[in-house]
């Protein structure tokens, strides 16, 4: 892939008829899938590879990991609580519904593809790996399990998981402390011709400490309708059209802990990924949660959300929040 990139760059330079000097800053091009670009790959590298303005954010955001299952009735109550926390802190709190229990798959995630109900496998290899990792020593005793930036709220590692009822309190503590150590910004360039594109991420270190940290990118399905067992407070029984939200589909690089960041020489690091929409899910129904995680403690230092494609409704919501009701149907507000 790299040889193709550099050949394309060379060709563009040789056959450029302009008298203006062309300057290209060297950058180590990752092994991206160039087929998601509907043109000559060198054109993308030269003309559409994004650059970032200075990140002026001053707030630390919060990632909530909700470990759940479709036959887990208390998980519905937990989901309602977490959605309420999200609504109370819309621009700073993001959550992922991870279908796994302690150790991986449990009765709450069990499925039967030949049955008339609960036939969907909502788990994935990454979610089950998280269930296995947090099985012992973190306070993960069963579903629902809730992590808030994977912080310790009782001083010991076993206090990492907490009851869903305490989620707002935990979020409030992080917001009040506002211990911002990293900033993140990203651009996703989407091409409807190929139903895929490229996620570009900049991570900036804004503190003096230098722990080992990883960049992790969750792939999230915004919503879907499927079977769920309900608690008695909501009538009990099983329903086929429960609205599951923010379902974790896996990680963009298929790595449990993402990519290690190296700040040895600079305070900014860049990572780039190629991604095509999964079969059966529209790109407008996908977003990414991009976060920096401590490689030793697994504490999440910062998280942002990036849509794969902004639809009209997303644009209206985004613009209304900044009091600018400019309606747009652009495939990507960053392009």
VODRENPA-811339 format. One record per residue (C-alpha): residue number from 1; x, y, z. Coordinates in steps of 0.25 Angstrom, whole numbers, m for minus. Layout:
<rs>
+-----+-------+-------+-------+
:  nr :     X :     Y :     Z :
+-----+-------+-------+-------+
: NUM :     X :     Y :     Z :
...
+-----+-------+-------+-------+
</rs>
This chain:
<rs>
+-----+-------+-------+-------+
:  nr :     X :     Y :     Z :
+-----+-------+-------+-------+
:   1 :     0 :     0 :     0 :
:   2 :    11 :    10 :     4 :
:   3 :    18 :     7 :    m9 :
:   4 :     5 :    10 :   m17 :
:   5 :     4 :    23 :    m9 :
:   6 :    18 :    28 :   m12 :
:   7 :    17 :    24 :   m27 :
:   8 :     4 :    32 :   m28 :
:   9 :    10 :    44 :   m21 :
:  10 :    23 :    44 :   m30 :
:  11 :    14 :    43 :   m43 :
:  12 :     6 :    55 :   m39 :
:  13 :    18 :    63 :   m36 :
:  14 :    25 :    59 :   m50 :
:  15 :    13 :    62 :   m58 :
:  16 :     9 :    75 :   m51 :
:  17 :     9 :    86 :   m61 :
:  18 :     8 :    97 :   m51 :
:  19 :    21 :   106 :   m49 :
:  20 :    17 :   107 :   m34 :
:  21 :    26 :    99 :   m25 :
:  22 :    18 :    88 :   m19 :
:  23 :    22 :    85 :    m4 :
:  24 :    18 :    72 :     2 :
:  25 :    21 :    69 :    17 :
:  26 :    25 :    55 :    19 :
:  27 :    15 :    47 :    27 :
:  28 :    16 :    32 :    29 :
:  29 :     3 :    27 :    22 :
:  30 :    m3 :    15 :    29 :
:  31 :    m8 :     2 :    23 :
:  32 :   m22 :     8 :    19 :
:  33 :   m32 :     1 :    10 :
:  34 :   m30 :    11 :    m2 :
:  35 :   m43 :     4 :    m9 :
:  36 :   m52 :    13 :    m1 :
:  37 :   m47 :    25 :    m8 :
:  38 :   m55 :    26 :   m22 :
:  39 :   m43 :    31 :   m29 :
:  40 :   m28 :    31 :   m30 :
:  41 :   m22 :    29 :   m16 :
:  42 :   m11 :    39 :   m18 :
:  43 :   m22 :    50 :   m20 :
:  44 :   m27 :    47 :    m7 :
:  45 :   m14 :    47 :     0 :
:  46 :   m10 :    60 :    m7 :
:  47 :   m24 :    68 :    m7 :
:  48 :   m33 :    62 :     3 :
:  49 :   m25 :    57 :    15 :
:  50 :   m29 :    66 :    26 :
:  51 :   m22 :    76 :    34 :
:  52 :   m27 :    80 :    48 :
:  53 :   m28 :    94 :    54 :
:  54 :   m23 :    96 :    68 :
:  55 :   m32 :    89 :    78 :
:  56 :   m38 :    99 :    88 :
:  57 :   m46 :    89 :    96 :
:  58 :   m45 :    91 :   111 :
:  59 :   m55 :    80 :   117 :
:  60 :   m52 :    66 :   120 :
:  61 :   m63 :    57 :   115 :
:  62 :   m69 :    44 :   120 :
:  63 :   m70 :    30 :   114 :
:  64 :   m80 :    21 :   121 :
:  65 :   m78 :     6 :   118 :
:  66 :   m92 :    m1 :   120 :
:  67 :   m90 :   m17 :   121 :
:  68 :  m104 :   m22 :   117 :
:  69 :  m112 :   m34 :   111 :
:  70 :  m125 :   m36 :   104 :
:  71 :  m131 :   m45 :   115 :
:  72 :  m126 :   m36 :   126 :
:  73 :  m138 :   m29 :   132 :
:  74 :  m130 :   m20 :   141 :
:  75 :  m122 :   m16 :   129 :
:  76 :  m134 :    m8 :   124 :
:  77 :  m135 :     0 :   137 :
:  78 :  m120 :     3 :   136 :
:  79 :  m122 :     7 :   121 :
:  80 :  m133 :    17 :   125 :
:  81 :  m124 :    23 :   136 :
:  82 :  m112 :    24 :   127 :
:  83 :  m120 :    31 :   116 :
:  84 :  m125 :    41 :   126 :
:  85 :  m111 :    44 :   130 :
:  86 :  m107 :    46 :   116 :
:  87 :  m119 :    55 :   114 :
:  88 :  m114 :    63 :   126 :
:  89 :  m100 :    65 :   120 :
:  90 :  m103 :    63 :   106 :
:  91 :   m90 :    69 :   100 :
:  92 :   m80 :    63 :   110 :
:  93 :   m86 :    49 :   113 :
:  94 :   m85 :    37 :   103 :
:  95 :   m89 :    23 :   106 :
:  96 :   m87 :     9 :    99 :
:  97 :   m96 :    m3 :   101 :
:  98 :   m86 :   m15 :   102 :
:  99 :   m93 :   m28 :   101 :
: 100 :   m85 :   m37 :   111 :
: 101 :   m85 :   m42 :   125 :
: 102 :   m74 :   m45 :   135 :
: 103 :   m65 :   m55 :   127 :
: 104 :   m71 :   m53 :   114 :
: 105 :   m85 :   m58 :   109 :
: 106 :   m95 :   m62 :   120 :
: 107 :  m110 :   m66 :   120 :
: 108 :  m113 :   m51 :   118 :
: 109 :  m106 :   m51 :   105 :
: 110 :  m110 :   m65 :   100 :
: 111 :  m117 :   m66 :    87 :
: 112 :  m123 :   m77 :    78 :
: 113 :  m122 :   m74 :    63 :
: 114 :  m133 :   m84 :    60 :
: 115 :  m143 :   m79 :    71 :
: 116 :  m155 :   m70 :    69 :
: 117 :  m149 :   m60 :    79 :
: 118 :  m136 :   m55 :    84 :
: 119 :  m129 :   m60 :    72 :
: 120 :  m119 :   m49 :    70 :
: 121 :  m105 :   m50 :    74 :
: 122 :  m102 :   m36 :    80 :
: 123 :   m88 :   m40 :    85 :
: 124 :   m75 :   m39 :    77 :
: 125 :   m61 :   m43 :    80 :
: 126 :   m57 :   m30 :    86 :
: 127 :   m69 :   m29 :    95 :
: 128 :   m66 :   m43 :   100 :
: 129 :   m51 :   m40 :   102 :
: 130 :   m55 :   m28 :   111 :
: 131 :   m65 :   m37 :   119 :
: 132 :   m53 :   m47 :   121 :
: 133 :   m43 :   m36 :   125 :
: 134 :   m52 :   m29 :   135 :
: 135 :   m57 :   m43 :   141 :
: 136 :   m49 :   m42 :   154 :
: 137 :   m44 :   m31 :   163 :
: 138 :   m52 :   m20 :   157 :
: 139 :   m65 :   m21 :   164 :
: 140 :   m72 :   m27 :   152 :
: 141 :   m82 :   m37 :   159 :
: 142 :   m92 :   m38 :   148 :
: 143 :  m101 :   m30 :   138 :
: 144 :  m104 :   m19 :   138 :
: 145 :   m90 :   m14 :   140 :
: 146 :   m86 :     1 :   139 :
: 147 :   m73 :     7 :   137 :
: 148 :   m71 :    23 :   137 :
: 149 :   m58 :    26 :   130 :
: 150 :   m53 :    13 :   137 :
: 151 :   m50 :    22 :   149 :
: 152 :   m48 :    17 :   163 :
: 153 :   m59 :    23 :   172 :
: 154 :   m55 :    15 :   185 :
: 155 :   m40 :    16 :   185 :
: 156 :   m39 :     1 :   181 :
: 157 :   m39 :    m6 :   168 :
: 158 :   m51 :   m13 :   172 :
: 159 :   m59 :     0 :   172 :
: 160 :   m58 :     2 :   157 :
: 161 :   m71 :    m4 :   154 :
: 162 :   m83 :     3 :   161 :
: 163 :   m98 :     2 :   162 :
: 164 :  m106 :     9 :   151 :
: 165 :  m113 :    17 :   161 :
: 166 :  m100 :    24 :   165 :
: 167 :   m96 :    27 :   150 :
: 168 :  m100 :    42 :   151 :
: 169 :   m93 :    44 :   164 :
: 170 :   m80 :    38 :   158 :
: 171 :   m82 :    47 :   145 :
: 172 :   m84 :    59 :   154 :
: 173 :   m70 :    56 :   161 :
: 174 :   m63 :    56 :   148 :
: 175 :   m69 :    68 :   142 :
: 176 :   m66 :    76 :   155 :
: 177 :   m52 :    71 :   155 :
: 178 :   m50 :    74 :   140 :
: 179 :   m36 :    67 :   140 :
: 180 :   m34 :    69 :   125 :
: 181 :   m20 :    63 :   121 :
: 182 :   m23 :    60 :   106 :
: 183 :   m31 :    66 :    95 :
: 184 :   m36 :    59 :    83 :
: 185 :   m42 :    63 :    70 :
: 186 :   m46 :    55 :    58 :
: 187 :   m51 :    56 :    43 :
: 188 :   m58 :    44 :    36 :
: 189 :   m58 :    46 :    21 :
: 190 :   m69 :    38 :    15 :
: 191 :   m71 :    34 :     1 :
: 192 :   m85 :    29 :    m3 :
: 193 :   m80 :    22 :   m16 :
: 194 :   m73 :    12 :    m7 :
: 195 :   m81 :    13 :     6 :
: 196 :   m68 :    15 :    13 :
: 197 :   m57 :    25 :    17 :
: 198 :   m46 :    29 :    26 :
: 199 :   m45 :    33 :    40 :
: 200 :   m34 :    43 :    44 :
: 201 :   m31 :    46 :    58 :
: 202 :   m22 :    56 :    65 :
: 203 :   m19 :    54 :    80 :
: 204 :   m12 :    65 :    88 :
: 205 :    m5 :    63 :   101 :
: 206 :    m7 :    75 :   110 :
: 207 :     0 :    71 :   123 :
: 208 :    14 :    67 :   127 :
: 209 :    12 :    53 :   131 :
: 210 :    15 :    42 :   121 :
: 211 :     8 :    29 :   124 :
: 212 :     6 :    19 :   114 :
: 213 :    m7 :    21 :   107 :
: 214 :   m15 :    15 :    96 :
: 215 :   m25 :    21 :    86 :
: 216 :   m38 :    12 :    85 :
: 217 :   m49 :    14 :    75 :
: 218 :   m62 :     7 :    78 :
: 219 :   m72 :     5 :    66 :
: 220 :   m86 :     8 :    71 :
: 221 :   m99 :     5 :    65 :
: 222 :  m109 :    17 :    68 :
: 223 :  m121 :     9 :    70 :
: 224 :  m128 :    m4 :    66 :
: 225 :  m141 :   m11 :    69 :
: 226 :  m140 :   m25 :    75 :
: 227 :  m145 :   m35 :    86 :
: 228 :  m143 :   m31 :   101 :
: 229 :  m148 :   m36 :   114 :
: 230 :  m155 :   m25 :   122 :
: 231 :  m155 :   m23 :   137 :
: 232 :  m168 :   m25 :   145 :
: 233 :  m168 :   m10 :   147 :
: 234 :  m170 :    m8 :   132 :
: 235 :  m180 :   m19 :   131 :
: 236 :  m171 :   m31 :   130 :
: 237 :  m170 :   m41 :   119 :
: 238 :  m162 :   m41 :   106 :
: 239 :  m164 :   m31 :    94 :
: 240 :  m159 :   m32 :    80 :
: 241 :  m158 :   m17 :    77 :
: 242 :  m150 :   m12 :    89 :
: 243 :  m141 :     0 :    85 :
: 244 :  m127 :    m4 :    87 :
: 245 :  m118 :     9 :    87 :
: 246 :  m103 :    11 :    85 :
: 247 :   m99 :    m4 :    83 :
: 248 :   m85 :    m7 :    82 :
: 249 :   m81 :   m14 :    69 :
: 250 :   m66 :   m16 :    71 :
: 251 :   m54 :    m7 :    70 :
: 252 :   m49 :    m1 :    57 :
: 253 :   m36 :    m8 :    57 :
: 254 :   m41 :   m21 :    63 :
: 255 :   m31 :   m18 :    75 :
: 256 :   m37 :   m19 :    89 :
: 257 :   m28 :    m8 :    94 :
: 258 :   m26 :    m1 :    81 :
: 259 :   m13 :     6 :    77 :
: 260 :    m2 :    11 :    86 :
: 261 :     1 :    26 :    85 :
: 262 :    16 :    31 :    85 :
: 263 :    18 :    45 :    90 :
: 264 :    33 :    43 :    91 :
: 265 :    36 :    55 :    81 :
: 266 :    23 :    63 :    80 :
: 267 :    11 :    66 :    88 :
: 268 :     2 :    62 :    77 :
: 269 :     0 :    49 :    71 :
: 270 :    m9 :    45 :    58 :
: 271 :   m16 :    32 :    55 :
: 272 :   m23 :    28 :    43 :
: 273 :   m33 :    17 :    40 :
: 274 :   m41 :    12 :    28 :
: 275 :   m55 :     7 :    30 :
: 276 :   m67 :     2 :    22 :
: 277 :   m81 :     1 :    27 :
: 278 :   m85 :   m13 :    32 :
: 279 :   m95 :   m21 :    24 :
: 280 :  m110 :   m18 :    28 :
: 281 :  m107 :    m5 :    35 :
: 282 :  m108 :     9 :    29 :
: 283 :   m96 :    18 :    30 :
: 284 :  m105 :    29 :    36 :
: 285 :  m108 :    19 :    48 :
: 286 :   m93 :    18 :    52 :
: 287 :   m84 :    26 :    60 :
: 288 :   m70 :    25 :    67 :
: 289 :   m66 :    27 :    81 :
: 290 :   m52 :    31 :    81 :
: 291 :   m44 :    31 :    94 :
: 292 :   m31 :    31 :   101 :
: 293 :   m29 :    20 :   111 :
: 294 :   m17 :    18 :   121 :
: 295 :   m10 :     5 :   117 :
: 296 :    m8 :     1 :   132 :
: 297 :   m20 :     5 :   139 :
: 298 :   m30 :     6 :   127 :
: 299 :   m35 :    19 :   132 :
: 300 :   m41 :    27 :   121 :
: 301 :   m35 :    41 :   120 :
: 302 :   m44 :    47 :   109 :
: 303 :   m54 :    43 :    99 :
: 304 :   m61 :    49 :    87 :
: 305 :   m73 :    44 :    78 :
: 306 :   m72 :    45 :    63 :
: 307 :   m83 :    41 :    53 :
: 308 :   m80 :    33 :    41 :
: 309 :   m90 :    41 :    33 :
: 310 :   m98 :    53 :    37 :
: 311 :  m112 :    52 :    32 :
: 312 :  m121 :    64 :    32 :
: 313 :  m127 :    62 :    46 :
: 314 :  m113 :    61 :    52 :
: 315 :  m109 :    74 :    45 :
: 316 :  m122 :    81 :    50 :
: 317 :  m119 :    76 :    64 :
: 318 :  m104 :    80 :    64 :
: 319 :  m107 :    94 :    58 :
: 320 :  m118 :    97 :    68 :
: 321 :  m109 :    94 :    79 :
: 322 :  m100 :   106 :    75 :
: 323 :  m112 :   114 :    71 :
: 324 :  m110 :   113 :    56 :
: 325 :  m121 :   107 :    49 :
: 326 :  m114 :   105 :    36 :
: 327 :  m120 :    93 :    29 :
: 328 :  m110 :    84 :    22 :
: 329 :  m111 :    71 :    15 :
: 330 :   m96 :    69 :    13 :
: 331 :   m91 :    55 :    15 :
: 332 :   m80 :    60 :    24 :
: 333 :   m80 :    73 :    31 :
: 334 :   m65 :    73 :    32 :
: 335 :   m63 :    72 :    16 :
+-----+-------+-------+-------+
</rs>
